[in-house]
Amino acid sequence: MKRNKKLKALLSLGMAAVLSLGSLTTVFAAPGATSGPNADNVKIKKVLEMNDGTEIPSTGFNFDFEFTADTYNGEDNATTLINGEAMPTVGTPISGLSKGKLSIGFDESSDNPVSPAPKAGVKTYEKETGKIFDGVTWKAPGSYTYIVKEIADTYTVGTGETMTYSADEYEVTASVVNGSTAGTYVIDSIGVKKLDDNGDPGAKIDVTPGDDNEFKFTNVFEVRAGGDGTDPVADNGSLLVKKTVDGDKADKNKYFAFTIDTTKAGTQTSAKYRAYLIENSSVITPTTANGTFTVKTDDNSYPYIEVTAGSPLSINLKHGQELKFFDMLVGASFKADESANLNYKAKIDLTVNGASSTITKNTNELASTDSKNIGKLTNAAAFTNTFDEDSITETGLTVNDLPFIAMIVLAIGALGAFVVIQSRKKNYSGN
């Protein structure tokens, strides 16, 4: 009996050991489809991020990845020849250099963003090259290592555009063995490692083509709305909020309270904007009547209010004043609210990305643009407040009333005279 119990215990331990080894095999296995019949199926993934509202230019984007021969069987390529020849070039040869490149392009008419979007407010495009070692003629069996990075500045940016290129670099090693025919060589496996900031390779990454492919380069394309604010008055801003007061009885020295909410674009972790207060075609320094702000001076000595995206700006504006924002990216948003004002009714002439509309409010009612996305074209909210004379009851007399009052006075006077005369007549007759 005891012997059977010991045997069962040993069997249980054996099964546990087998299961443990199975899990270790999973842990230490090279990630991705890098060996076996699919050994050469390694591709570069290009990820392109753009804020909502931003479009791929009509010329499209073209990105290049540079392959630099590094080592053969661990020896520096610069001093090592393989059967008398240098390591083979990968992709299209780069003129004048012992390097090659692979290219991939994006076009608005043929490429669609990933759905659902991986990041809120950001359109993400993904595309993969063909097999990176297609067409390569290997010189001999062995390990061929290349350093792969993205070539910067392949797109000529326009006004207000920014393209951030990937700074990532990878070490790619192809293990080549003899083929089935003498003198031919085929890929047995491919290993890819990402280099750290010191240029040292880390652990192997997953290079399975598709969603799990970690052999990727990410670029961010951003577009600024409006000019750069070198001349805050003349330049078209990212956003303009303007104040006008109308009506014969309107007080044009009255300050109207605004709350302006701004957000950052989806590709940004944070954002600060410059808001210039303009009156009579000149940039002015805000006064206490406008509110309390963090006021800074730009490189051209113009004062501006520093606005942090996500923090509401409270400001008071009077007739003829406007607030012009700069540095907002397409894809950011704004919301401008004007508090209700007694005896005034508001109208907003709203322009969003060049498209115009009008919002009208009743007397004594808050006026709001609601949340709108910043577009590349004009973005503006012009608030006009009109004094509503019908909203108050007149208690005094006006000049227009004088003729009627005179007629009434004359009529009362005549009636009084008539009564006096009649009274005297009666008294005379009685005597």
SULVENWO-V543712 format. One record per residue. N is the residue number from 1. SS is DSSP state (H for helix, E for strand, C for the rest). PHI is phi in radians with two decimals (NA if undefined). PSI is psi as a letter, one per 20 degrees, with the letter a starting at -180 (none if undefined). Layout:
# SULVENWO-V543712
{{N;SS;PHI;PSI} {N;SS;PHI;PSI}}
This chain:
# SULVENWO-V543712
{{1;C;NA;g} {2;H;-1.10;h} {3;H;-1.12;g} {4;H;-1.09;h} {5;H;-1.14;g} {6;H;-1.14;h} {7;H;-1.12;g} {8;H;-1.12;h} {9;H;-1.12;g} {10;H;-1.13;g} {11;H;-1.08;g} {12;H;-1.10;g} {13;H;-1.11;h} {14;H;-1.11;g} {15;H;-1.09;g} {16;H;-1.07;g} {17;H;-1.13;g} {18;H;-1.07;g} {19;H;-1.08;g} {20;H;-1.09;g} {21;H;-1.12;h} {22;H;-1.08;g} {23;H;-1.19;h} {24;H;-1.15;h} {25;H;-1.05;g} {26;H;-1.12;g} {27;H;-1.17;g} {28;H;-1.60;i} {29;C;-1.14;q} {30;C;-1.12;p} {31;C;-1.23;q} {32;C;1.48;r} {33;C;-1.46;m} {34;C;-1.95;j} {35;E;-2.53;r} {36;H;1.41;b} {37;H;-1.13;i} {38;H;-1.83;k} {39;C;-1.06;h} {40;C;-1.62;j} {41;C;-1.50;m} {42;C;-2.05;p} {43;C;-2.31;q} {44;C;-1.61;p} {45;E;-1.72;p} {46;E;-1.86;p} {47;E;-1.99;p} {48;E;-2.10;p} {49;E;-1.93;p} {50;E;-2.48;q} {51;E;-1.19;q} {52;C;-0.94;p} {53;C;1.62;i} {54;C;-1.64;p} {55;C;-2.03;q} {56;C;-1.19;p} {57;C;-1.00;q} {58;C;-1.06;h} {59;C;-1.33;i} {60;C;1.31;a} {61;E;-2.10;q} {62;E;-2.30;p} {63;E;-2.05;q} {64;E;-2.08;q} {65;E;-2.09;p} {66;E;-1.66;p} {67;E;-1.88;o} {68;E;-1.94;p} {69;E;-1.08;p} {70;E;-1.98;f} {71;E;-2.46;q} {72;E;-2.18;o} {73;C;0.92;k} {74;C;1.49;i} {75;E;-1.73;q} {76;E;-1.01;p} {77;H;-1.07;h} {78;H;-1.10;h} {79;H;-2.02;j} {80;C;-2.03;p} {81;C;-1.95;q} {82;E;-1.88;o} {83;C;0.92;k} {84;C;1.47;j} {85;E;-2.17;q} {86;C;-1.30;r} {87;C;-1.02;q} {88;C;-1.16;q} {89;C;-1.40;p} {90;C;-1.77;p} {91;C;1.39;b} {92;E;-1.43;p} {93;E;-1.05;q} {94;C;-1.60;p} {95;C;-0.93;p} {96;C;1.42;i} {97;C;-2.23;q} {98;C;-1.55;l} {99;E;-2.39;r} {100;E;-2.29;r} {101;E;-2.52;q} {102;E;-2.00;q} {103;E;-2.18;q} {104;E;-2.61;q} {105;E;-2.20;q} {106;E;-2.24;p} {107;C;-2.39;p} {108;C;-1.08;h} {109;C;-1.36;h} {110;C;-2.07;i} {111;C;-1.93;p} {112;C;-2.05;q} {113;C;-1.21;q} {114;C;-1.14;p} {115;C;-2.30;p} {116;C;-1.25;q} {117;C;-1.13;p} {118;C;-1.12;h} {119;C;-2.19;p} {120;C;-1.12;p} {121;C;1.35;j} {122;E;-2.23;p} {123;E;-1.52;p} {124;E;-2.07;p} {125;E;-1.87;q} {126;E;-2.32;q} {127;E;-2.69;q} {128;E;-2.09;q} {129;C;-1.27;r} {130;C;-1.31;a} {131;C;-1.03;p} {132;C;-1.13;h} {133;C;-1.81;j} {134;C;-1.05;p} {135;C;1.47;i} {136;C;-1.38;p} {137;C;-1.77;o} {138;C;-1.38;q} {139;C;-1.55;h} {140;C;-2.99;r} {141;C;-1.12;q} {142;E;2.51;a} {143;E;-1.81;o} {144;E;-1.86;o} {145;E;-1.99;p} {146;E;-2.19;q} {147;E;-1.77;p} {148;E;-2.06;p} {149;E;-2.53;r} {150;E;-1.55;p} {151;E;-1.47;p} {152;C;-1.41;r} {153;C;1.08;k} {154;C;-1.39;i} {155;C;-1.99;p} {156;C;-1.48;o} {157;C;-1.28;q} {158;C;-1.64;a} {159;C;-1.06;p} {160;C;1.42;i} {161;E;-1.69;q} {162;E;-2.41;p} {163;E;-2.05;o} {164;E;-1.72;o} {165;C;-1.58;q} {166;C;-1.30;p} {167;C;-1.73;j} {168;C;-1.19;q} {169;E;-2.35;q} {170;E;-2.28;q} {171;E;-1.81;p} {172;E;-2.05;p} {173;E;-2.08;p} {174;E;-1.77;p} {175;E;-1.62;o} {176;E;-1.90;p} {177;E;-2.21;r} {178;E;-1.14;p} {179;C;-1.46;a} {180;C;-1.25;h} {181;C;-1.90;p} {182;C;-1.01;p} {183;C;1.49;j} {184;C;-1.92;q} {185;E;-2.40;p} {186;E;-2.29;q} {187;E;-1.37;p} {188;E;-1.63;h} {189;E;-2.86;r} {190;E;-2.31;p} {191;E;-2.07;p} {192;E;-2.15;p} {193;E;-2.24;q} {194;E;-1.52;p} {195;E;-1.49;q} {196;C;-1.49;a} {197;C;-1.09;h} {198;C;-1.63;j} {199;C;1.47;j} {200;C;-1.63;p} {201;E;-1.31;q} {202;E;-1.67;b} {203;E;-1.32;r} {204;E;-1.06;q} {205;C;-1.84;r} {206;C;-1.35;p} {207;C;-2.07;k} {208;C;-1.10;p} {209;C;-0.98;q} {210;C;1.97;b} {211;C;-1.06;h} {212;C;-1.52;i} {213;C;-1.15;o} {214;C;-1.67;i} {215;C;-1.50;n} {216;E;-2.48;q} {217;E;-2.21;p} {218;E;-1.94;p} {219;E;-2.05;q} {220;E;-2.15;p} {221;E;-1.91;p} {222;E;-2.22;q} {223;E;-2.24;p} {224;E;-1.46;p} {225;C;-1.48;p} {226;C;1.43;a} {227;C;-1.40;a} {228;C;-1.60;i} {229;C;1.40;j} {230;C;-1.01;g} {231;C;-2.08;n} {232;C;-1.04;h} {233;C;-1.35;g} {234;C;-1.41;h} {235;C;-1.24;q} {236;C;-1.29;p} {237;C;-1.48;r} {238;C;-1.24;h} {239;E;-2.70;p} {240;E;-2.18;p} {241;E;-2.04;o} {242;E;-2.11;q} {243;E;-2.11;p} {244;E;-2.33;p} {245;E;-2.08;p} {246;E;-2.36;q} {247;C;2.09;q} {248;C;-1.06;h} {249;C;-1.85;j} {250;C;-1.29;q} {251;C;-1.62;o} {252;C;-1.45;j} {253;C;-1.81;j} {254;C;-1.33;p} {255;C;-1.69;p} {256;E;-1.89;p} {257;E;-1.49;p} {258;E;-2.14;q} {259;E;-2.19;p} {260;E;-2.05;o} {261;E;-1.76;p} {262;E;-2.23;q} {263;C;-2.17;r} {264;C;-1.50;r} {265;C;-1.33;r} {266;C;-1.09;h} {267;C;-1.42;i} {268;C;-1.70;q} {269;C;-1.53;h} {270;C;-2.81;r} {271;C;-2.76;q} {272;E;-2.20;q} {273;E;-2.09;q} {274;E;-1.71;p} {275;E;-2.14;o} {276;E;-1.74;p} {277;E;-1.57;p} {278;E;-2.13;p} {279;E;-2.56;p} {280;C;0.92;l} {281;C;1.07;k} {282;E;-2.41;q} {283;E;-1.34;p} {284;E;-2.11;q} {285;C;-1.46;p} {286;C;-0.99;q} {287;C;-1.81;r} {288;C;-1.11;h} {289;C;-1.15;h} {290;C;-1.38;h} {291;C;2.29;a} {292;C;-2.03;p} {293;C;-2.47;r} {294;C;-1.58;o} {295;E;-1.79;p} {296;E;-2.12;r} {297;E;-2.12;p} {298;C;-1.45;a} {299;C;-1.15;i} {300;C;-1.84;j} {301;C;1.22;k} {302;C;-1.56;p} {303;E;-1.33;q} {304;E;-2.57;q} {305;E;-1.58;p} {306;E;-1.48;p} {307;E;-1.99;p} {308;E;-1.64;p} {309;C;-1.01;p} {310;C;1.67;i} {311;C;-1.93;o} {312;C;-1.04;q} {313;E;-1.81;p} {314;E;-1.76;p} {315;E;-2.58;q} {316;E;-1.89;p} {317;E;-2.17;q} {318;C;-1.96;r} {319;C;-0.92;p} {320;C;1.56;i} {321;E;-1.70;q} {322;E;-2.51;q} {323;E;-2.08;p} {324;E;-2.01;p} {325;E;-1.68;q} {326;E;-2.28;r} {327;C;1.44;j} {328;C;-1.44;p} {329;E;-1.57;q} {330;C;-1.00;p} {331;C;1.87;i} {332;C;-1.26;r} {333;E;-2.45;r} {334;E;-2.51;q} {335;E;-2.60;p} {336;E;-1.98;p} {337;E;-2.03;p} {338;E;-1.96;p} {339;C;-1.09;q} {340;C;-1.12;q} {341;C;-2.25;p} {342;C;-1.01;p} {343;C;1.27;j} {344;E;-2.06;q} {345;E;-2.03;q} {346;E;-1.87;q} {347;E;-2.33;p} {348;E;-2.05;o} {349;E;-1.60;o} {350;E;-1.81;p} {351;E;-2.23;p} {352;E;-2.21;o} {353;C;0.92;k} {354;C;1.53;i} {355;E;-1.66;p} {356;E;-1.78;q} {357;E;-2.70;r} {358;E;-2.25;p} {359;E;-2.05;p} {360;E;-2.04;q} {361;E;-2.19;q} {362;E;-1.36;r} {363;E;-1.04;q} {364;C;1.13;k} {365;C;-2.08;q} {366;C;-1.07;q} {367;E;-2.04;p} {368;E;-2.41;q} {369;C;-1.40;i} {370;C;1.10;r} {371;C;-1.32;p} {372;E;-2.27;q} {373;E;-1.46;q} {374;C;-1.31;p} {375;C;-1.90;r} {376;C;-1.21;h} {377;C;-1.48;a} {378;C;-1.04;p} {379;C;-2.27;o} {380;E;-2.68;q} {381;E;-2.35;o} {382;E;-1.76;o} {383;E;-1.64;p} {384;E;-2.06;p} {385;E;-1.89;p} {386;E;-1.92;p} {387;E;-1.22;p} {388;C;-1.68;o} {389;H;-1.18;h} {390;H;-1.29;i} {391;H;-1.45;i} {392;C;-2.13;q} {393;C;-1.75;p} {394;C;-1.26;p} {395;C;-1.97;i} {396;C;-1.74;a} {397;C;-1.91;q} {398;C;-1.98;r} {399;H;-1.05;h} {400;H;-1.16;h} {401;H;-1.45;i} {402;H;-1.03;g} {403;H;-1.01;g} {404;H;-1.20;h} {405;H;-1.13;g} {406;H;-1.08;g} {407;H;-1.10;g} {408;H;-1.13;g} {409;H;-1.08;g} {410;H;-1.07;g} {411;H;-1.13;g} {412;H;-1.15;h} {413;H;-1.13;g} {414;H;-1.12;g} {415;H;-1.11;g} {416;H;-1.12;g} {417;H;-1.10;g} {418;H;-1.07;g} {419;H;-1.11;g} {420;H;-1.11;g} {421;H;-1.10;g} {422;H;-1.09;h} {423;H;-1.14;g} {424;H;-1.20;h} {425;H;-1.06;g} {426;H;-1.12;g} {427;H;-1.14;h} {428;H;-1.18;g} {429;H;-1.12;h} {430;H;-1.21;h} {431;C;-1.34;none}}
